[in-house]
Amino acid sequence: MGLSGRGARRLWALGALLLAACSSGPQYKPVDIPNVPVVQAVKQVWTQALGPVPATLVPAVLANEVIVVNARGDLQGVDLNAGRSLWRVTLNERISAGVGSDGQRHAVVTSGNELLVVQESKVLWRYRLPAQSFTAPLVAGQRVFVLLADRSVLGFDGATGRLLWTQSRPGDPLVLKQAGVLTPVGDTLVAGLSGRLVGLNPTTGALRWDAPIATPRGTNDLERLVDVVGPLSRQGDELCARAYQSQVGCVNAVRGQVRWTRTANSDDGVHGNDQLVIGAEANGVVVAWQRSSGERLWQADRLRYRRLSAPLVTPKGIVVADSGGWAYLMSLTDGALLNRWKTDDTELAGYPQAFAGGFLLLNRSGRLAAYQFP
């Protein structure tokens, strides 16, 4: 199995770094892309300089603001309409995962394995976690939930920080140093554990259902690594997700029933709409599957051999960015390029995110920018 440089950086042995950023397979040079005719305009409406951010950072997008944190621990809310800072808290902690927020409480995980919950510009409580976390905490229903790198999920009382429950699944010795899946669906907490999506009772942590996206196979630890990676695509009660370098599949989150799975090879998640599921493969090929059946509808080779972010599906097209700081808008019909623009010279932290009226791109340099379609 070939492993991209980005993928190698994301492999983690519990307690020690397993592999340096190197590739186990041949490297190919991307084909130059000439000037792309602008079929669909994209307008930058504001930009904010945050300072360098963790690779695993996923901002929390709310109705009117986005909550972000940089690597130094400067937590702030940014107005989605104007891009101005609304409030700021200096944590003086290096951050490994975040941000989770319900608009009142904001949660991050430090590189020292502490969960910090902030309310009204001060740290409300903190909790020493038993393992590292690279997934943004989930703040919902007066609780805070954390997915740890050792494939365990913890539930806390949001006001006091009291540990309510722990749910764990014994897994393979390797885990990914990147964001996994932790999301609410109705009254169920859905988490990605190994190659499975599991539904948990958010009050007790009890298992409600277990749906395999991929099953570990292979003769060594690396080949058997099938963790579910974020982001996922939700439409109503249906969740579509990717298992690392193995499968893409869709699950009914009420019954815990797997609708379909298809072989796919990448270390980033998927996005979609009510018709499509879109993913970027490890070789830079962008693939569209029919949401209802998993049938492959098209694949676009124009970005082959570029390391791509997870995509964002919008009504105007598919937004994706490469590791060199270029962003692309692709057709929903066949993946043709509709636009291309330079953000900066660094890859994205997390992945493109939508807000009402546009989308956000956050580069590793800390450049947060909002875009709209005129």
Backbone torsions as a table, in degrees:
resi	resn	phi	psi	omega
1	MET	NA	123.9	177.4
2	GLY	-73.9	148.9	-177.4
3	LEU	-131.2	121.3	179.8
4	SER	-71.6	163.6	177.6
5	GLY	-59.1	-43.6	178.4
6	ARG	-61.5	-42.3	-179.9
7	GLY	-62.5	-40.3	179.5
8	ALA	-62.8	-38.5	179.1
9	ARG	-63.9	-22.0	-173.4
10	ARG	-95.6	2.1	178.4
11	LEU	-88.8	135.7	-174.3
12	TRP	-139.2	126.6	169.8
13	ALA	-91.7	137.6	-175.6
14	LEU	-56.7	112.8	179.4
15	GLY	97.1	-14.0	-177.4
16	ALA	-154.6	146.4	175.9
17	LEU	-71.2	129.6	-175.6
18	LEU	-85.8	-52.7	-173.3
19	LEU	-128.6	145.2	172.6
20	ALA	-78.8	173.6	-178.8
21	ALA	-76.7	90.2	-180.0
22	CYS	-147.2	164.3	-178.0
23	SER	-111.0	141.6	178.5
24	SER	-94.0	-1.3	-177.5
25	GLY	-127.1	175.8	-179.3
26	PRO	-65.1	149.5	178.9
27	GLN	-104.0	138.0	180.0
28	TYR	-121.0	141.8	-179.8
29	LYS	-83.1	129.8	177.3
30	PRO	-61.3	147.1	176.1
31	VAL	-73.4	135.1	178.0
32	ASP	-60.4	142.0	177.9
33	ILE	-107.5	116.9	177.7
34	PRO	-68.6	179.1	179.6
35	ASN	-53.1	130.1	-178.7
36	VAL	-94.8	119.9	175.8
37	PRO	-59.6	136.2	-179.1
38	VAL	-80.5	102.2	177.0
39	VAL	-87.9	-36.6	177.1
40	GLN	-128.6	118.5	-178.9
41	ALA	-70.1	146.9	174.3
42	VAL	-129.6	127.8	-175.6
43	LYS	-115.6	126.1	172.4
44	GLN	-78.7	126.2	-176.0
45	VAL	-103.1	-26.7	172.4
46	TRP	-164.8	162.6	175.8
47	THR	-142.1	149.4	-178.3
48	GLN	-136.9	132.3	178.6
49	ALA	-94.8	116.7	-175.7
50	LEU	-99.7	-20.2	-167.2
51	GLY	92.0	158.0	-175.2
52	PRO	-48.9	140.2	-177.1
53	VAL	-122.5	156.7	177.1
54	PRO	-65.0	149.0	178.5
55	ALA	-61.8	-29.1	-176.5
56	THR	-88.3	2.3	-177.4
57	LEU	-66.9	130.9	171.8
58	VAL	-125.5	108.1	179.7
59	PRO	-59.6	152.7	175.9
60	ALA	-96.0	112.3	-177.6
61	VAL	-95.2	118.3	178.9
62	LEU	-107.7	-168.6	-174.5
63	ALA	-64.1	-44.9	-173.9
64	ASN	-125.0	-1.9	179.9
65	GLU	-146.8	161.6	174.7
66	VAL	-120.1	134.2	-179.0
67	ILE	-99.0	124.9	-176.8
68	VAL	-132.6	160.8	175.7
69	VAL	-145.2	142.1	176.6
70	ASN	-98.0	178.3	-174.5
71	ALA	-63.7	-26.2	-179.4
72	ARG	-78.9	-14.2	-179.4
73	GLY	99.4	19.6	174.2
74	ASP	-84.1	106.4	-178.7
75	LEU	-96.5	132.4	-179.6
76	GLN	-152.5	159.3	172.3
77	GLY	-104.9	133.4	-178.1
78	VAL	-117.9	131.0	178.9
79	ASP	-64.6	125.2	-177.3
80	LEU	-71.7	-23.4	-178.5
81	ASN	-84.2	-39.5	-173.6
82	ALA	-113.2	-16.0	-179.8
83	GLY	79.3	9.0	-180.0
84	ARG	-88.5	151.7	178.5
85	SER	-73.6	129.1	-179.4
86	LEU	-93.7	-33.8	179.0
87	TRP	-161.8	161.5	-178.2
88	ARG	-149.6	141.4	174.4
89	VAL	-130.1	127.0	177.4
90	THR	-95.0	111.4	-175.8
91	LEU	-87.5	-22.0	-175.8
92	ASN	54.4	39.5	178.2
93	GLU	-135.0	140.5	173.3
94	ARG	-77.3	135.5	-170.0
95	ILE	-105.8	137.2	177.0
96	SER	-110.0	-23.5	-178.8
97	ALA	-154.7	147.1	178.3
98	GLY	160.6	172.5	6.5
99	VAL	-116.2	142.4	169.2
100	GLY	-107.6	140.4	-178.0
101	SER	-158.3	145.2	169.8
102	ASP	-112.1	12.5	-178.0
103	GLY	96.1	-20.7	178.1
104	GLN	-113.8	-46.3	178.1
105	ARG	-111.1	139.5	-177.8
106	HIS	-125.7	133.3	-173.1
107	ALA	-125.2	138.1	174.0
108	VAL	-138.1	165.5	175.1
109	VAL	-119.6	132.7	-178.6
110	THR	-88.1	164.7	176.4
111	SER	-67.9	-14.2	174.3
112	GLY	-90.4	14.7	176.0
113	ASN	66.7	36.1	174.1
114	GLU	-111.3	135.0	171.9
115	LEU	-88.0	121.8	178.3
116	LEU	-112.2	132.5	176.7
117	VAL	-119.2	123.6	-175.2
118	VAL	-110.5	136.2	174.6
119	GLN	-143.8	135.2	178.2
120	GLU	51.8	48.6	172.2
121	SER	65.7	23.5	174.2
122	LYS	-147.7	158.3	177.9
123	VAL	-72.8	116.6	-179.4
124	LEU	-76.5	-45.3	175.6
125	TRP	-161.8	163.7	177.2
126	ARG	-139.2	155.3	-177.0
127	TYR	-144.4	129.9	177.5
128	ARG	-77.4	116.2	-177.9
129	LEU	-83.1	149.8	-178.6
130	PRO	-78.6	-8.7	179.7
131	ALA	-153.9	170.6	178.6
132	GLN	-72.6	160.4	174.5
133	SER	-137.5	137.9	177.1
134	PHE	-120.7	8.2	-179.0
135	THR	-111.3	135.7	179.1
136	ALA	-57.8	132.7	174.7
137	PRO	-59.2	155.4	175.6
138	LEU	-106.8	125.8	177.4
139	VAL	-111.7	113.2	-175.4
140	ALA	-162.2	145.3	174.3
141	GLY	58.1	39.0	-179.6
142	GLN	62.8	21.2	177.7
143	ARG	-131.5	164.4	174.2
144	VAL	-126.0	130.3	-178.6
145	PHE	-119.3	142.3	-177.3
146	VAL	-132.1	133.9	173.5
147	LEU	-103.1	120.4	-177.2
148	LEU	-95.8	160.7	-178.8
149	ALA	-67.8	-18.9	178.1
150	ASP	-87.7	16.6	177.8
151	ARG	64.9	44.7	171.8
152	SER	-125.6	152.3	179.1
153	VAL	-119.7	134.1	180.0
154	LEU	-119.2	140.1	176.0
155	GLY	-116.3	131.6	-177.1
156	PHE	-123.8	151.7	168.3
157	ASP	-69.9	125.5	-173.7
158	GLY	-67.3	-28.3	-176.3
159	ALA	-84.9	-36.2	-172.5
160	THR	-110.3	-20.1	-175.5
161	GLY	81.7	9.4	179.2
162	ARG	-69.2	131.5	176.8
163	LEU	-70.8	122.6	-177.1
164	LEU	-94.0	-40.2	-177.5
165	TRP	-165.0	162.5	174.9
166	THR	-135.4	134.3	175.2
167	GLN	-125.6	130.7	-176.9
168	SER	-136.9	157.7	176.3
169	ARG	-133.6	120.8	175.4
170	PRO	-58.2	133.5	-175.7
171	GLY	-133.3	-173.4	177.8
172	ASP	-70.4	160.7	-175.9
173	PRO	-69.9	-16.3	179.2
174	LEU	-103.9	144.2	173.3
175	VAL	-133.2	169.4	-178.7
176	LEU	-96.4	135.6	176.3
177	LYS	-88.0	63.5	179.0
178	GLN	-159.1	170.0	-174.8
179	ALA	-67.4	135.6	173.4
180	GLY	-99.6	-147.8	-175.9
181	VAL	-122.1	125.7	175.2
182	LEU	-151.1	109.2	-171.8
183	THR	-152.4	149.6	175.2
184	PRO	-89.3	142.6	171.6
185	VAL	-134.2	102.0	-174.3
186	GLY	63.2	-126.8	179.6
187	ASP	-99.2	23.3	-180.0
188	THR	-120.1	137.9	173.4
189	LEU	-94.4	121.5	-178.4
190	VAL	-106.2	130.0	-179.7
191	ALA	-131.6	150.8	172.9
192	GLY	-95.4	116.4	179.5
193	LEU	-124.8	117.4	-171.4
194	SER	55.0	-129.2	-178.6
195	GLY	-97.8	24.8	-173.2
196	ARG	-126.0	150.0	164.5
197	LEU	-97.2	131.0	179.7
198	VAL	-123.0	143.4	175.9
199	GLY	-102.6	126.9	-176.5
200	LEU	-119.5	149.4	170.2
201	ASN	-73.7	117.1	-175.1
202	PRO	-68.4	-16.8	179.7
203	THR	-82.9	-38.6	-174.5
204	THR	-117.3	-16.8	-175.2
205	GLY	83.0	1.5	-178.4
206	ALA	-65.0	143.9	-179.8
207	LEU	-74.9	127.6	176.6
208	ARG	-100.6	-38.8	177.3
209	TRP	-158.3	163.8	-175.0
210	ASP	-143.4	116.4	-174.5
211	ALA	-124.4	114.9	-178.2
212	PRO	-78.9	124.0	169.0
213	ILE	-84.7	-39.3	178.4
214	ALA	-149.7	151.2	178.5
215	THR	-111.8	132.1	-179.6
216	PRO	-57.8	133.2	174.8
217	ARG	-139.3	167.9	176.3
218	GLY	115.8	175.9	-174.0
219	THR	-106.7	-7.0	178.6
220	ASN	-138.2	172.0	-174.7
221	ASP	-61.5	-38.2	-178.4
222	LEU	-65.8	-43.4	-179.9
223	GLU	-67.3	-24.2	-177.6
224	ARG	-90.4	-2.5	-177.7
225	LEU	-77.2	115.9	-175.8
226	VAL	-135.1	31.2	-179.6
227	ASP	-54.5	143.1	173.4
228	VAL	-76.0	131.5	-175.7
229	VAL	-114.0	150.2	177.0
230	GLY	-89.1	161.7	-0.3
231	PRO	-84.2	171.0	171.7
232	LEU	-116.9	171.3	-179.2
233	SER	-113.7	123.3	178.8
234	ARG	-115.2	132.6	170.4
235	GLN	-132.6	104.6	-176.5
236	GLY	62.7	-123.3	-179.1
237	ASP	-92.9	6.0	-177.3
238	GLU	-103.7	131.3	177.7
239	LEU	-117.2	132.1	174.9
240	CYS	-118.2	132.7	-172.4
241	ALA	-145.7	169.7	178.9
242	ARG	-117.9	135.8	168.4
243	ALA	-97.3	132.2	-171.4
244	TYR	-46.8	118.8	173.5
245	GLN	52.8	31.7	-178.7
246	SER	-143.4	-58.5	-171.1
247	GLN	-143.2	156.0	164.1
248	VAL	-119.8	141.2	-179.6
249	GLY	-158.3	165.6	178.9
250	CYS	-122.3	142.9	-174.1
251	VAL	-132.8	138.1	169.5
252	ASN	-79.8	117.4	-172.2
253	ALA	-83.5	-1.1	173.4
254	VAL	-89.5	-48.3	-178.6
255	ARG	-93.3	-14.0	-176.0
256	GLY	71.0	30.3	-176.0
257	GLN	-100.8	130.7	175.9
258	VAL	-76.9	124.1	-179.9
259	ARG	-85.4	-43.3	176.9
260	TRP	-166.0	157.1	170.9
261	THR	-137.5	150.2	177.7
262	ARG	-138.9	145.3	177.6
263	THR	-64.0	133.2	179.6
264	ALA	-157.9	153.0	-173.3
265	ASN	-131.0	101.7	175.9
266	SER	-164.9	166.6	177.2
267	ASP	-112.6	13.0	177.7
268	ASP	-121.8	156.6	-175.8
269	GLY	-74.9	-168.1	-175.0
270	VAL	-126.2	168.4	172.8
271	HIS	-144.5	175.2	-177.8
272	GLY	-179.7	-171.9	173.4
273	ASN	-134.8	-161.3	-176.2
274	ASP	-74.4	-8.6	179.9
275	GLN	-111.6	-32.4	-168.4
276	LEU	-126.7	152.8	163.6
277	VAL	-120.6	127.4	-174.9
278	ILE	-117.5	135.3	176.2
279	GLY	-144.2	151.7	175.6
280	ALA	-103.9	123.3	-179.0
281	GLU	-77.5	168.4	-176.5
282	ALA	-61.2	-26.2	-179.6
283	ASN	-91.4	9.5	178.0
284	GLY	87.2	0.0	176.3
285	VAL	-78.8	129.5	179.1
286	VAL	-95.5	130.1	-172.8
287	VAL	-121.2	141.0	174.4
288	ALA	-116.4	125.9	174.2
289	TRP	-110.1	146.4	174.2
290	GLN	-71.3	127.1	-172.9
291	ARG	-63.0	-37.2	-174.8
292	SER	-72.4	-31.3	-171.6
293	SER	-125.2	-17.8	-174.6
294	GLY	83.8	3.6	177.8
295	GLU	-64.5	135.3	176.8
296	ARG	-74.9	120.0	-176.2
297	LEU	-92.3	-41.1	177.0
298	TRP	-161.6	163.0	169.7
299	GLN	-138.6	143.2	-177.0
300	ALA	-115.3	123.7	-174.5
301	ASP	-98.5	0.7	-171.0
302	ARG	-61.8	-27.4	-177.9
303	LEU	-105.2	20.1	-177.7
304	ARG	-55.2	139.3	178.8
305	TYR	73.0	6.7	169.3
306	ARG	-93.7	143.3	175.5
307	ARG	-82.8	114.7	-172.1
308	LEU	-107.2	151.6	172.3
309	SER	-74.3	171.4	166.2
310	ALA	-63.2	149.9	-177.0
311	PRO	-86.1	165.8	168.7
312	LEU	-126.9	124.0	179.1
313	VAL	-93.9	122.9	176.8
314	THR	-119.9	166.8	176.8
315	PRO	-61.3	-22.8	-177.9
316	LYS	-94.6	-10.3	-179.3
317	GLY	151.9	-175.2	-176.6
318	ILE	-101.5	124.1	177.7
319	VAL	-98.5	129.9	177.4
320	VAL	-147.6	152.9	-179.3
321	ALA	-130.0	153.7	177.6
322	ASP	-107.1	175.7	-173.7
323	SER	-73.3	-10.0	178.2
324	GLY	-93.7	6.1	177.7
325	GLY	90.1	10.4	175.8
326	TRP	-93.1	139.6	174.4
327	ALA	-114.2	149.0	-175.2
328	TYR	-132.8	147.1	169.3
329	LEU	-115.8	125.7	-174.6
330	MET	-119.5	151.5	-179.2
331	SER	-69.0	138.7	174.1
332	LEU	-70.3	-21.8	-175.4
333	THR	-78.9	-43.6	-175.0
334	ASP	-145.9	4.5	178.6
335	GLY	82.0	7.2	178.2
336	ALA	-63.0	147.6	180.0
337	LEU	-73.9	127.3	179.0
338	LEU	-104.2	-21.2	-179.5
339	ASN	-169.7	157.9	174.9
340	ARG	-149.9	138.2	178.4
341	TRP	-150.6	156.6	-180.0
342	LYS	-90.7	131.2	174.5
343	THR	-93.8	-73.5	164.9
344	ASP	-149.9	-155.2	-174.0
345	ASP	-99.3	12.8	-178.8
346	THR	-120.7	158.5	178.9
347	GLU	-75.2	171.2	-179.6
348	LEU	-75.0	148.4	162.4
349	ALA	-88.8	128.8	-176.2
350	GLY	69.4	-126.6	-173.3
351	TYR	-157.0	163.7	178.3
352	PRO	-58.5	143.1	-179.1
353	GLN	-131.6	142.2	-178.8
354	ALA	-89.6	150.5	165.5
355	PHE	-139.1	170.2	-177.4
356	ALA	-59.8	110.9	177.1
357	GLY	97.3	-0.6	-179.5
358	GLY	-179.4	-157.0	-179.7
359	PHE	-149.2	161.0	-177.4
360	LEU	-116.2	142.0	170.3
361	LEU	-125.4	128.1	178.4
362	LEU	-120.9	115.8	179.1
363	ASN	-87.2	160.1	-180.0
364	ARG	-61.1	-25.8	177.2
365	SER	-67.6	-15.0	-177.2
366	GLY	98.6	11.0	177.3
367	ARG	-82.7	109.0	177.3
368	LEU	-100.6	123.9	-177.6
369	ALA	-132.8	141.4	177.4
370	ALA	-107.2	137.6	-178.8
371	TYR	-128.0	152.1	173.4
372	GLN	-135.6	161.8	173.8
373	PHE	-97.7	113.5	-177.8
374	PRO	-58.0	NA	NA
